Amino acid sequence: MSNKLTRILYVEDEPDIQMVARLALETLGGFTLEVCSSGSEALEKVGTFQPQFILLDVMMPGMDGPTTLGKLRELPAFATTPVVFMTAKVQPSEVSGYKKIGAVDVIPKPFDPMTLSNQVQAIWERCNG
């Protein structure tokens, strides 16, 4: 597939989780990662960074994940960028709610750093298959 995933925007307010995800995605996965600590920071950086894929925490202070997703979808350049929520809230009803508002998938927390980049790659391939 020529459309190779390289650039991921990762939005997570918890520094420890950011660090583990960065290790998993940059070091193990070989992706270029832009890490944001809030939804508003993500909206500031998304235009410059031009991610192909967005990983979004659901529970964040200020602007939560679903609100951030809504704002991203208002930007024409990111209206169809795959967005995946990362959350501990993975009841089937919650997951279907995230998909209704435009997420392509949900990765449960705590995630496994050893398989995270493979999970992301598999979702990317499904979206771009």
Chimera marker file (.cmm) of the C-alpha trace (Angstrom):
<marker_set name="trace">
<marker id="1" x="0.000" y="0.000" z="0.000" r="1" g="1" b="0" radius="0.5"/>
<marker id="2" x="1.512" y="3.320" z="-1.068" r="1" g="1" b="0" radius="0.5"/>
<marker id="3" x="-0.503" y="5.250" z="1.489" r="1" g="1" b="0" radius="0.5"/>
<marker id="4" x="1.852" y="4.465" z="4.375" r="1" g="1" b="0" radius="0.5"/>
<marker id="5" x="0.990" y="5.704" z="7.836" r="1" g="1" b="0" radius="0.5"/>
<marker id="6" x="3.779" y="7.852" z="9.272" r="1" g="1" b="0" radius="0.5"/>
<marker id="7" x="2.269" y="10.837" z="11.131" r="1" g="1" b="0" radius="0.5"/>
<marker id="8" x="0.130" y="10.397" z="14.236" r="1" g="1" b="0" radius="0.5"/>
<marker id="9" x="-1.335" y="13.099" z="16.457" r="1" g="1" b="0" radius="0.5"/>
<marker id="10" x="-1.649" y="11.767" z="19.993" r="1" g="1" b="0" radius="0.5"/>
<marker id="11" x="-3.790" y="13.614" z="22.529" r="1" g="1" b="0" radius="0.5"/>
<marker id="12" x="-3.420" y="12.522" z="26.164" r="1" g="1" b="0" radius="0.5"/>
<marker id="13" x="-3.278" y="14.633" z="29.343" r="1" g="1" b="0" radius="0.5"/>
<marker id="14" x="-1.419" y="12.092" z="31.493" r="1" g="1" b="0" radius="0.5"/>
<marker id="15" x="2.410" y="12.414" z="31.161" r="1" g="1" b="0" radius="0.5"/>
<marker id="16" x="3.120" y="8.779" z="32.173" r="1" g="1" b="0" radius="0.5"/>
<marker id="17" x="0.759" y="7.443" z="29.505" r="1" g="1" b="0" radius="0.5"/>
<marker id="18" x="2.196" y="9.890" z="26.957" r="1" g="1" b="0" radius="0.5"/>
<marker id="19" x="5.659" y="8.522" z="27.657" r="1" g="1" b="0" radius="0.5"/>
<marker id="20" x="4.631" y="4.873" z="27.241" r="1" g="1" b="0" radius="0.5"/>
<marker id="21" x="2.695" y="5.616" z="24.052" r="1" g="1" b="0" radius="0.5"/>
<marker id="22" x="5.587" y="7.629" z="22.617" r="1" g="1" b="0" radius="0.5"/>
<marker id="23" x="7.916" y="4.705" z="23.266" r="1" g="1" b="0" radius="0.5"/>
<marker id="24" x="5.425" y="2.266" z="21.731" r="1" g="1" b="0" radius="0.5"/>
<marker id="25" x="4.657" y="4.326" z="18.625" r="1" g="1" b="0" radius="0.5"/>
<marker id="26" x="7.965" y="6.086" z="17.885" r="1" g="1" b="0" radius="0.5"/>
<marker id="27" x="10.565" y="3.627" z="19.091" r="1" g="1" b="0" radius="0.5"/>
<marker id="28" x="8.762" y="0.345" z="18.385" r="1" g="1" b="0" radius="0.5"/>
<marker id="29" x="6.398" y="1.483" z="15.631" r="1" g="1" b="0" radius="0.5"/>
<marker id="30" x="8.641" y="3.932" z="13.800" r="1" g="1" b="0" radius="0.5"/>
<marker id="31" x="5.866" y="6.540" z="13.540" r="1" g="1" b="0" radius="0.5"/>
<marker id="32" x="6.327" y="10.301" z="13.773" r="1" g="1" b="0" radius="0.5"/>
<marker id="33" x="4.325" y="11.419" z="16.771" r="1" g="1" b="0" radius="0.5"/>
<marker id="34" x="3.036" y="14.835" z="17.793" r="1" g="1" b="0" radius="0.5"/>
<marker id="35" x="1.940" y="14.644" z="21.421" r="1" g="1" b="0" radius="0.5"/>
<marker id="36" x="-0.612" y="17.115" z="22.778" r="1" g="1" b="0" radius="0.5"/>
<marker id="37" x="-1.769" y="17.369" z="26.383" r="1" g="1" b="0" radius="0.5"/>
<marker id="38" x="-5.196" y="18.822" z="25.631" r="1" g="1" b="0" radius="0.5"/>
<marker id="39" x="-7.881" y="19.095" z="22.997" r="1" g="1" b="0" radius="0.5"/>
<marker id="40" x="-7.181" y="22.803" z="22.509" r="1" g="1" b="0" radius="0.5"/>
<marker id="41" x="-3.456" y="22.097" z="21.992" r="1" g="1" b="0" radius="0.5"/>
<marker id="42" x="-4.399" y="19.417" z="19.441" r="1" g="1" b="0" radius="0.5"/>
<marker id="43" x="-6.536" y="21.924" z="17.534" r="1" g="1" b="0" radius="0.5"/>
<marker id="44" x="-3.627" y="24.408" z="17.550" r="1" g="1" b="0" radius="0.5"/>
<marker id="45" x="-1.099" y="21.886" z="16.230" r="1" g="1" b="0" radius="0.5"/>
<marker id="46" x="-3.170" y="19.767" z="13.855" r="1" g="1" b="0" radius="0.5"/>
<marker id="47" x="-2.895" y="22.200" z="10.931" r="1" g="1" b="0" radius="0.5"/>
<marker id="48" x="0.895" y="22.453" z="11.071" r="1" g="1" b="0" radius="0.5"/>
<marker id="49" x="1.550" y="18.793" z="11.816" r="1" g="1" b="0" radius="0.5"/>
<marker id="50" x="-0.959" y="17.430" z="9.256" r="1" g="1" b="0" radius="0.5"/>
<marker id="51" x="-1.473" y="14.009" z="10.902" r="1" g="1" b="0" radius="0.5"/>
<marker id="52" x="-2.798" y="11.060" z="8.916" r="1" g="1" b="0" radius="0.5"/>
<marker id="53" x="-4.207" y="9.451" z="12.047" r="1" g="1" b="0" radius="0.5"/>
<marker id="54" x="-5.354" y="10.792" z="15.420" r="1" g="1" b="0" radius="0.5"/>
<marker id="55" x="-5.319" y="8.981" z="18.763" r="1" g="1" b="0" radius="0.5"/>
<marker id="56" x="-7.521" y="10.757" z="21.247" r="1" g="1" b="0" radius="0.5"/>
<marker id="57" x="-7.991" y="10.282" z="24.980" r="1" g="1" b="0" radius="0.5"/>
<marker id="58" x="-11.663" y="10.494" z="26.009" r="1" g="1" b="0" radius="0.5"/>
<marker id="59" x="-11.362" y="11.889" z="29.537" r="1" g="1" b="0" radius="0.5"/>
<marker id="60" x="-9.374" y="15.131" z="29.535" r="1" g="1" b="0" radius="0.5"/>
<marker id="61" x="-9.739" y="18.290" z="31.594" r="1" g="1" b="0" radius="0.5"/>
<marker id="62" x="-11.213" y="21.201" z="29.674" r="1" g="1" b="0" radius="0.5"/>
<marker id="63" x="-12.160" y="19.872" z="26.265" r="1" g="1" b="0" radius="0.5"/>
<marker id="64" x="-12.819" y="16.126" z="26.325" r="1" g="1" b="0" radius="0.5"/>
<marker id="65" x="-12.116" y="13.701" z="23.480" r="1" g="1" b="0" radius="0.5"/>
<marker id="66" x="-15.600" y="13.696" z="21.919" r="1" g="1" b="0" radius="0.5"/>
<marker id="67" x="-15.671" y="17.525" z="21.929" r="1" g="1" b="0" radius="0.5"/>
<marker id="68" x="-12.185" y="17.628" z="20.389" r="1" g="1" b="0" radius="0.5"/>
<marker id="69" x="-13.287" y="15.166" z="17.705" r="1" g="1" b="0" radius="0.5"/>
<marker id="70" x="-16.265" y="17.381" z="16.871" r="1" g="1" b="0" radius="0.5"/>
<marker id="71" x="-14.000" y="20.419" z="16.486" r="1" g="1" b="0" radius="0.5"/>
<marker id="72" x="-11.514" y="18.473" z="14.325" r="1" g="1" b="0" radius="0.5"/>
<marker id="73" x="-14.346" y="17.342" z="12.049" r="1" g="1" b="0" radius="0.5"/>
<marker id="74" x="-15.243" y="21.018" z="11.465" r="1" g="1" b="0" radius="0.5"/>
<marker id="75" x="-11.818" y="21.536" z="9.842" r="1" g="1" b="0" radius="0.5"/>
<marker id="76" x="-12.167" y="20.532" z="6.159" r="1" g="1" b="0" radius="0.5"/>
<marker id="77" x="-8.635" y="19.062" z="6.034" r="1" g="1" b="0" radius="0.5"/>
<marker id="78" x="-9.471" y="16.678" z="8.907" r="1" g="1" b="0" radius="0.5"/>
<marker id="79" x="-13.096" y="15.871" z="8.160" r="1" g="1" b="0" radius="0.5"/>
<marker id="80" x="-12.163" y="12.292" z="7.242" r="1" g="1" b="0" radius="0.5"/>
<marker id="81" x="-8.893" y="11.704" z="9.149" r="1" g="1" b="0" radius="0.5"/>
<marker id="82" x="-9.229" y="8.424" z="11.084" r="1" g="1" b="0" radius="0.5"/>
<marker id="83" x="-9.693" y="9.140" z="14.789" r="1" g="1" b="0" radius="0.5"/>
<marker id="84" x="-9.364" y="6.404" z="17.407" r="1" g="1" b="0" radius="0.5"/>
<marker id="85" x="-10.338" y="6.942" z="21.022" r="1" g="1" b="0" radius="0.5"/>
<marker id="86" x="-8.101" y="5.515" z="23.740" r="1" g="1" b="0" radius="0.5"/>
<marker id="87" x="-10.095" y="4.975" z="26.904" r="1" g="1" b="0" radius="0.5"/>
<marker id="88" x="-10.859" y="2.677" z="29.796" r="1" g="1" b="0" radius="0.5"/>
<marker id="89" x="-14.565" y="3.204" z="29.037" r="1" g="1" b="0" radius="0.5"/>
<marker id="90" x="-15.108" y="0.364" z="26.584" r="1" g="1" b="0" radius="0.5"/>
<marker id="91" x="-18.584" y="-0.957" z="27.341" r="1" g="1" b="0" radius="0.5"/>
<marker id="92" x="-20.273" y="-1.881" z="24.031" r="1" g="1" b="0" radius="0.5"/>
<marker id="93" x="-22.717" y="1.025" z="24.427" r="1" g="1" b="0" radius="0.5"/>
<marker id="94" x="-19.841" y="3.451" z="24.995" r="1" g="1" b="0" radius="0.5"/>
<marker id="95" x="-17.900" y="2.112" z="22.007" r="1" g="1" b="0" radius="0.5"/>
<marker id="96" x="-20.928" y="2.395" z="19.720" r="1" g="1" b="0" radius="0.5"/>
<marker id="97" x="-21.434" y="5.954" z="20.997" r="1" g="1" b="0" radius="0.5"/>
<marker id="98" x="-17.853" y="6.878" z="20.035" r="1" g="1" b="0" radius="0.5"/>
<marker id="99" x="-18.365" y="5.355" z="16.588" r="1" g="1" b="0" radius="0.5"/>
<marker id="100" x="-21.635" y="7.263" z="16.145" r="1" g="1" b="0" radius="0.5"/>
<marker id="101" x="-19.786" y="10.550" z="16.614" r="1" g="1" b="0" radius="0.5"/>
<marker id="102" x="-17.136" y="9.595" z="14.073" r="1" g="1" b="0" radius="0.5"/>
<marker id="103" x="-14.396" y="7.521" z="15.718" r="1" g="1" b="0" radius="0.5"/>
<marker id="104" x="-13.215" y="4.638" z="13.531" r="1" g="1" b="0" radius="0.5"/>
<marker id="105" x="-12.285" y="2.491" z="16.522" r="1" g="1" b="0" radius="0.5"/>
<marker id="106" x="-11.492" y="2.377" z="20.238" r="1" g="1" b="0" radius="0.5"/>
<marker id="107" x="-8.273" y="1.099" z="21.827" r="1" g="1" b="0" radius="0.5"/>
<marker id="108" x="-8.850" y="0.089" z="25.452" r="1" g="1" b="0" radius="0.5"/>
<marker id="109" x="-6.693" y="1.460" z="28.238" r="1" g="1" b="0" radius="0.5"/>
<marker id="110" x="-4.478" y="0.280" z="29.681" r="1" g="1" b="0" radius="0.5"/>
<marker id="111" x="-3.028" y="-0.556" z="26.262" r="1" g="1" b="0" radius="0.5"/>
<marker id="112" x="-0.156" y="-2.965" z="25.665" r="1" g="1" b="0" radius="0.5"/>
<marker id="113" x="2.889" y="-0.938" z="24.538" r="1" g="1" b="0" radius="0.5"/>
<marker id="114" x="4.257" y="-3.979" z="22.711" r="1" g="1" b="0" radius="0.5"/>
<marker id="115" x="1.212" y="-4.282" z="20.444" r="1" g="1" b="0" radius="0.5"/>
<marker id="116" x="-0.024" y="-0.668" z="20.247" r="1" g="1" b="0" radius="0.5"/>
<marker id="117" x="1.711" y="0.193" z="16.967" r="1" g="1" b="0" radius="0.5"/>
<marker id="118" x="0.384" y="-3.025" z="15.378" r="1" g="1" b="0" radius="0.5"/>
<marker id="119" x="-3.146" y="-2.159" z="16.536" r="1" g="1" b="0" radius="0.5"/>
<marker id="120" x="-2.811" y="1.311" z="15.034" r="1" g="1" b="0" radius="0.5"/>
<marker id="121" x="-1.399" y="-0.080" z="11.781" r="1" g="1" b="0" radius="0.5"/>
<marker id="122" x="-4.251" y="-2.619" z="11.511" r="1" g="1" b="0" radius="0.5"/>
<marker id="123" x="-6.888" y="0.107" z="12.004" r="1" g="1" b="0" radius="0.5"/>
<marker id="124" x="-5.098" y="2.301" z="9.431" r="1" g="1" b="0" radius="0.5"/>
<marker id="125" x="-5.078" y="-0.518" z="6.876" r="1" g="1" b="0" radius="0.5"/>
<marker id="126" x="-8.755" y="-1.216" z="7.494" r="1" g="1" b="0" radius="0.5"/>
<marker id="127" x="-9.573" y="2.481" z="6.922" r="1" g="1" b="0" radius="0.5"/>
<marker id="128" x="-7.431" y="2.680" z="3.796" r="1" g="1" b="0" radius="0.5"/>
<marker id="129" x="-7.953" y="-0.812" z="2.415" r="1" g="1" b="0" radius="0.5"/>
<link id1="1" id2="2" r="1" g="1" b="0" radius="0.2"/>
<link id1="2" id2="3" r="1" g="1" b="0" radius="0.2"/>
<link id1="3" id2="4" r="1" g="1" b="0" radius="0.2"/>
<link id1="4" id2="5" r="1" g="1" b="0" radius="0.2"/>
<link id1="5" id2="6" r="1" g="1" b="0" radius="0.2"/>
<link id1="6" id2="7" r="1" g="1" b="0" radius="0.2"/>
<link id1="7" id2="8" r="1" g="1" b="0" radius="0.2"/>
<link id1="8" id2="9" r="1" g="1" b="0" radius="0.2"/>
<link id1="9" id2="10" r="1" g="1" b="0" radius="0.2"/>
<link id1="10" id2="11" r="1" g="1" b="0" radius="0.2"/>
<link id1="11" id2="12" r="1" g="1" b="0" radius="0.2"/>
<link id1="12" id2="13" r="1" g="1" b="0" radius="0.2"/>
<link id1="13" id2="14" r="1" g="1" b="0" radius="0.2"/>
<link id1="14" id2="15" r="1" g="1" b="0" radius="0.2"/>
<link id1="15" id2="16" r="1" g="1" b="0" radius="0.2"/>
<link id1="16" id2="17" r="1" g="1" b="0" radius="0.2"/>
<link id1="17" id2="18" r="1" g="1" b="0" radius="0.2"/>
<link id1="18" id2="19" r="1" g="1" b="0" radius="0.2"/>
<link id1="19" id2="20" r="1" g="1" b="0" radius="0.2"/>
<link id1="20" id2="21" r="1" g="1" b="0" radius="0.2"/>
<link id1="21" id2="22" r="1" g="1" b="0" radius="0.2"/>
<link id1="22" id2="23" r="1" g="1" b="0" radius="0.2"/>
<link id1="23" id2="24" r="1" g="1" b="0" radius="0.2"/>
<link id1="24" id2="25" r="1" g="1" b="0" radius="0.2"/>
<link id1="25" id2="26" r="1" g="1" b="0" radius="0.2"/>
<link id1="26" id2="27" r="1" g="1" b="0" radius="0.2"/>
<link id1="27" id2="28" r="1" g="1" b="0" radius="0.2"/>
<link id1="28" id2="29" r="1" g="1" b="0" radius="0.2"/>
<link id1="29" id2="30" r="1" g="1" b="0" radius="0.2"/>
<link id1="30" id2="31" r="1" g="1" b="0" radius="0.2"/>
<link id1="31" id2="32" r="1" g="1" b="0" radius="0.2"/>
<link id1="32" id2="33" r="1" g="1" b="0" radius="0.2"/>
<link id1="33" id2="34" r="1" g="1" b="0" radius="0.2"/>
<link id1="34" id2="35" r="1" g="1" b="0" radius="0.2"/>
<link id1="35" id2="36" r="1" g="1" b="0" radius="0.2"/>
<link id1="36" id2="37" r="1" g="1" b="0" radius="0.2"/>
<link id1="37" id2="38" r="1" g="1" b="0" radius="0.2"/>
<link id1="38" id2="39" r="1" g="1" b="0" radius="0.2"/>
<link id1="39" id2="40" r="1" g="1" b="0" radius="0.2"/>
<link id1="40" id2="41" r="1" g="1" b="0" radius="0.2"/>
<link id1="41" id2="42" r="1" g="1" b="0" radius="0.2"/>
<link id1="42" id2="43" r="1" g="1" b="0" radius="0.2"/>
<link id1="43" id2="44" r="1" g="1" b="0" radius="0.2"/>
<link id1="44" id2="45" r="1" g="1" b="0" radius="0.2"/>
<link id1="45" id2="46" r="1" g="1" b="0" radius="0.2"/>
<link id1="46" id2="47" r="1" g="1" b="0" radius="0.2"/>
<link id1="47" id2="48" r="1" g="1" b="0" radius="0.2"/>
<link id1="48" id2="49" r="1" g="1" b="0" radius="0.2"/>
<link id1="49" id2="50" r="1" g="1" b="0" radius="0.2"/>
<link id1="50" id2="51" r="1" g="1" b="0" radius="0.2"/>
<link id1="51" id2="52" r="1" g="1" b="0" radius="0.2"/>
<link id1="52" id2="53" r="1" g="1" b="0" radius="0.2"/>
<link id1="53" id2="54" r="1" g="1" b="0" radius="0.2"/>
<link id1="54" id2="55" r="1" g="1" b="0" radius="0.2"/>
<link id1="55" id2="56" r="1" g="1" b="0" radius="0.2"/>
<link id1="56" id2="57" r="1" g="1" b="0" radius="0.2"/>
<link id1="57" id2="58" r="1" g="1" b="0" radius="0.2"/>
<link id1="58" id2="59" r="1" g="1" b="0" radius="0.2"/>
<link id1="59" id2="60" r="1" g="1" b="0" radius="0.2"/>
<link id1="60" id2="61" r="1" g="1" b="0" radius="0.2"/>
<link id1="61" id2="62" r="1" g="1" b="0" radius="0.2"/>
<link id1="62" id2="63" r="1" g="1" b="0" radius="0.2"/>
<link id1="63" id2="64" r="1" g="1" b="0" radius="0.2"/>
<link id1="64" id2="65" r="1" g="1" b="0" radius="0.2"/>
<link id1="65" id2="66" r="1" g="1" b="0" radius="0.2"/>
<link id1="66" id2="67" r="1" g="1" b="0" radius="0.2"/>
<link id1="67" id2="68" r="1" g="1" b="0" radius="0.2"/>
<link id1="68" id2="69" r="1" g="1" b="0" radius="0.2"/>
<link id1="69" id2="70" r="1" g="1" b="0" radius="0.2"/>
<link id1="70" id2="71" r="1" g="1" b="0" radius="0.2"/>
<link id1="71" id2="72" r="1" g="1" b="0" radius="0.2"/>
<link id1="72" id2="73" r="1" g="1" b="0" radius="0.2"/>
<link id1="73" id2="74" r="1" g="1" b="0" radius="0.2"/>
<link id1="74" id2="75" r="1" g="1" b="0" radius="0.2"/>
<link id1="75" id2="76" r="1" g="1" b="0" radius="0.2"/>
<link id1="76" id2="77" r="1" g="1" b="0" radius="0.2"/>
<link id1="77" id2="78" r="1" g="1" b="0" radius="0.2"/>
<link id1="78" id2="79" r="1" g="1" b="0" radius="0.2"/>
<link id1="79" id2="80" r="1" g="1" b="0" radius="0.2"/>
<link id1="80" id2="81" r="1" g="1" b="0" radius="0.2"/>
<link id1="81" id2="82" r="1" g="1" b="0" radius="0.2"/>
<link id1="82" id2="83" r="1" g="1" b="0" radius="0.2"/>
<link id1="83" id2="84" r="1" g="1" b="0" radius="0.2"/>
<link id1="84" id2="85" r="1" g="1" b="0" radius="0.2"/>
<link id1="85" id2="86" r="1" g="1" b="0" radius="0.2"/>
<link id1="86" id2="87" r="1" g="1" b="0" radius="0.2"/>
<link id1="87" id2="88" r="1" g="1" b="0" radius="0.2"/>
<link id1="88" id2="89" r="1" g="1" b="0" radius="0.2"/>
<link id1="89" id2="90" r="1" g="1" b="0" radius="0.2"/>
<link id1="90" id2="91" r="1" g="1" b="0" radius="0.2"/>
<link id1="91" id2="92" r="1" g="1" b="0" radius="0.2"/>
<link id1="92" id2="93" r="1" g="1" b="0" radius="0.2"/>
<link id1="93" id2="94" r="1" g="1" b="0" radius="0.2"/>
<link id1="94" id2="95" r="1" g="1" b="0" radius="0.2"/>
<link id1="95" id2="96" r="1" g="1" b="0" radius="0.2"/>
<link id1="96" id2="97" r="1" g="1" b="0" radius="0.2"/>
<link id1="97" id2="98" r="1" g="1" b="0" radius="0.2"/>
<link id1="98" id2="99" r="1" g="1" b="0" radius="0.2"/>
<link id1="99" id2="100" r="1" g="1" b="0" radius="0.2"/>
<link id1="100" id2="101" r="1" g="1" b="0" radius="0.2"/>
<link id1="101" id2="102" r="1" g="1" b="0" radius="0.2"/>
<link id1="102" id2="103" r="1" g="1" b="0" radius="0.2"/>
<link id1="103" id2="104" r="1" g="1" b="0" radius="0.2"/>
<link id1="104" id2="105" r="1" g="1" b="0" radius="0.2"/>
<link id1="105" id2="106" r="1" g="1" b="0" radius="0.2"/>
<link id1="106" id2="107" r="1" g="1" b="0" radius="0.2"/>
<link id1="107" id2="108" r="1" g="1" b="0" radius="0.2"/>
<link id1="108" id2="109" r="1" g="1" b="0" radius="0.2"/>
<link id1="109" id2="110" r="1" g="1" b="0" radius="0.2"/>
<link id1="110" id2="111" r="1" g="1" b="0" radius="0.2"/>
<link id1="111" id2="112" r="1" g="1" b="0" radius="0.2"/>
<link id1="112" id2="113" r="1" g="1" b="0" radius="0.2"/>
<link id1="113" id2="114" r="1" g="1" b="0" radius="0.2"/>
<link id1="114" id2="115" r="1" g="1" b="0" radius="0.2"/>
<link id1="115" id2="116" r="1" g="1" b="0" radius="0.2"/>
<link id1="116" id2="117" r="1" g="1" b="0" radius="0.2"/>
<link id1="117" id2="118" r="1" g="1" b="0" radius="0.2"/>
<link id1="118" id2="119" r="1" g="1" b="0" radius="0.2"/>
<link id1="119" id2="120" r="1" g="1" b="0" radius="0.2"/>
<link id1="120" id2="121" r="1" g="1" b="0" radius="0.2"/>
<link id1="121" id2="122" r="1" g="1" b="0" radius="0.2"/>
<link id1="122" id2="123" r="1" g="1" b="0" radius="0.2"/>
<link id1="123" id2="124" r="1" g="1" b="0" radius="0.2"/>
<link id1="124" id2="125" r="1" g="1" b="0" radius="0.2"/>
<link id1="125" id2="126" r="1" g="1" b="0" radius="0.2"/>
<link id1="126" id2="127" r="1" g="1" b="0" radius="0.2"/>
<link id1="127" id2="128" r="1" g="1" b="0" radius="0.2"/>
<link id1="128" id2="129" r="1" g="1" b="0" radius="0.2"/>
</marker_set>
